[in-house]
Amino acid sequence: VVKEWIPICEEELKPTEGLEFANLEECENFYKSYAHFIGFSIRKSSSKKTNEGVHKYKYFVCSKQGFRQSSTSVKSSRKVKLTREGCNAMVGFKRVNNGKYVP
């Protein structure tokens, strides 16, 4: 079962095609603002770099994305709050020919 939720917010806050960012810091700040407005927090996820070490792709995901791996070590008696709940909110930024990043 796929659950999809489309948040209602102002168009300029949504990550849409046509947006361009000079660097990954601007990308992160933009998505962080969007996420804060909608009501979730984000974390950095996977990325791909060129041979020169420049990010080609960078992904930001909901901080509750995925599930924690079960530990094979001895269980402690301390209860730990669940922080990963399988949220699928994410955005990927790609570096284009002009050196800018687009969603």
C-alpha positions in Angstrom: 0.0 0.0 0.0 1.5 3.3 -1.1 0.4 6.3 1.0 0.8 9.7 -0.6 0.3 13.0 1.1 0.5 16.2 -0.9 0.9 19.2 1.4 -0.8 22.5 0.9 1.6 25.4 0.8 2.6 28.4 -1.2 4.0 27.6 -4.6 7.3 29.4 -4.0 8.1 27.1 -1.1 7.6 23.9 -3.2 10.7 22.2 -4.8 9.7 22.4 -8.5 11.3 22.1 -11.9 13.0 25.3 -13.1 14.5 26.3 -9.7 18.3 26.7 -9.7 20.7 27.0 -6.8 24.3 28.1 -6.8 25.5 25.5 -4.3 24.4 22.6 -2.1 24.1 24.9 0.9 21.4 26.9 -0.8 19.7 23.6 -1.8 19.7 22.4 1.8 18.5 25.7 3.2 15.6 25.8 0.6 14.4 22.3 1.4 14.9 22.8 5.2 12.6 25.9 4.9 10.0 23.9 3.0 10.2 21.0 5.4 9.8 23.3 8.4 6.8 25.0 6.9 5.2 21.6 6.2 6.1 20.2 9.6 9.0 17.8 9.3 12.8 17.9 9.6 15.4 16.7 7.1 18.8 15.1 7.1 21.4 14.6 4.4 21.3 11.3 2.5 23.3 9.7 -0.3 25.3 11.6 -2.9 27.4 10.9 -5.9 30.6 12.8 -6.7 32.6 13.2 -9.9 36.2 12.1 -10.2 37.2 15.7 -9.2 35.2 15.4 -6.0 32.3 17.7 -7.0 28.9 16.5 -6.0 26.9 15.4 -9.0 23.8 14.3 -7.1 22.8 15.0 -3.5 19.7 13.8 -1.7 17.9 15.2 1.4 15.3 13.0 3.1 12.9 13.3 6.0 14.6 12.6 9.3 12.1 9.8 9.8 12.9 8.1 6.5 13.6 4.4 6.5 13.8 2.1 9.5 16.5 1.4 12.0 18.4 -1.8 11.5 17.9 -4.2 14.4 21.0 -4.6 16.5 22.6 -8.0 17.0 24.4 -6.8 20.1 23.2 -7.4 23.7 19.9 -5.6 24.3 20.0 -2.8 26.9 17.2 -2.3 29.3 17.0 1.4 28.3 14.1 2.2 26.1 15.0 4.2 23.0 12.5 6.3 21.2 11.7 5.2 17.6 13.1 7.9 15.2 12.7 6.1 11.9 9.1 5.5 10.7 9.4 4.9 7.0 8.6 8.4 5.8 9.3 8.8 2.0 9.6 12.6 1.8 12.8 13.4 -0.1 14.3 15.6 -2.8 17.3 15.1 -5.0 19.5 17.9 -6.5 21.5 17.4 -9.7 24.4 19.5 -10.8 23.8 20.7 -14.4 26.3 22.0 -17.0 26.2 25.6 -15.8 27.5 24.4 -12.4 24.2 25.1 -10.6 21.9 22.5 -8.9 18.3 21.8 -9.8 15.7 19.6 -8.1 
